[in-house]
């Protein structure tokens, strides 16, 4: 038989743990609520419509042409502008990659002052809408994660369509994250090619 004293002692031990268990339960409930709220908010932000492009913005630009190219496995169409340099000197091409929720004009119409400055200095400027932004396609944005797949074709399009090197990748906010992820991919591909060439040469 279990003595009465032993039973009382067990009850006392359980009583000591009850406040701890109650606090732990409240903490777990709070963490769960924070995670759920964050996921809902993140989903809303990724699907939120970006700022529209002012319809009269093109009237303020230097000489330019509209461009489009495809991105990703789903062949999302991305749209933008290629602005030509006003100077006879050709110094290279600057590509803009805007922040989440923005578009090809990262600072709104104030961006045009920067575009004009670069154009006068002899640069081409490719500025375009990343996925789910401006006039580009895509169901959602991802704070630079999936946008890596938009950076790579932008670089490829620029190299194939004539604007001169060097290329300057100009990221704003999450656009910078997309650029960094794309550069990591290019570096890995370059290293793999070098390793394959070295292995072939050694045969």
C-alpha positions, 0 to 999 in steps of 0.5 A, spaced: 500 500 500 502 507 498 502 511 504 498 517 505 505 521 506 507 519 500 501 521 496 501 528 499 508 529 497 507 527 490 501 532 490 505 537 493 510 536 487 505 536 482 503 543 485 510 546 484 510 544 477 503 547 475 505 554 475 511 553 471 506 548 466 501 554 466 507 559 464 510 554 458 503 553 455 502 561 455 508 562 452 507 556 447 500 559 445 504 566 444 509 563 440 504 560 435 500 566 435 506 570 433 508 565 427 501 564 425 500 572 424 507 573 421 505 568 416 499 571 414 502 578 414 508 575 409 503 572 405 499 578 404 505 582 403 508 577 397 501 578 394 500 585 395 499 589 389 505 594 387 505 601 386 503 603 379 507 606 374 505 614 373 502 614 366 506 621 364 513 618 367 515 616 359 514 624 358 520 626 362 525 620 360 531 621 356 530 617 349 528 610 351 525 604 348 520 599 351 523 592 352 521 585 355 524 578 356 522 572 360 524 569 367 523 563 370 521 556 369 514 559 368 516 564 363 514 570 366 514 576 362 518 582 365 517 589 362 521 595 362 525 601 359 532 601 356 534 608 356 540 611 352 545 615 354 545 622 352 553 623 352 557 621 346 561 617 351 559 610 352 561 608 359 557 601 360 550 599 362 546 600 369 541 595 371 536 597 376 533 592 381 527 595 385 525 594 392 519 589 394 512 593 393 515 598 388 516 598 380 521 600 375 521 607 378 524 605 385 523 612 388 517 614 384 518 620 379 524 622 383 528 616 380 528 620 373 533 625 376 537 619 377 536 616 370 537 623 367 544 624 371 546 617 369 544 618 362 548 624 361 554 621 364 554 616 358 550 610 361 545 606 358 540 604 364 535 598 364 530 599 369 524 594 369 519 591 373 520 585 377 515 579 378 508 581 381 510 588 380 508 594 375 507 591 368 510 585 369 507 578 370 507 573 376 503 571 382 507 574 388 513 577 390 518 574 395 523 579 398 528 577 393 528 570 393 524 568 387 527 575 384 533 572 383 530 568 377 529 575 374 536 578 375 539 573 371 535 574 364 536 581 365 543 580 365 543 575 359 538 580 355 543 586 356 549 582 354 545 579 348 542 586 346 548 590 345 548 595 351 556 596 352 559 593 358 561 593 364 554 592 367 553 595 374 547 592 378 544 597 382 539 594 387 534 597 392 532 594 398 530 587 397 532 588 390 539 587 393 538 581 396 536 578 389 542 581 386 546 577 391 543 571 390 544 571 382 551 573 383 552 567 388 549 562 382 553 565 377 559 564 381 557 557 382 556 556 375 563 559 373 566 555 378 563 548 375 565 550 368 572 551 370 572 545 374 569 541 368 574 544 363 580 542 368 578 535 368 577 535 361 584 538 360 587 533 365 584 527 361 
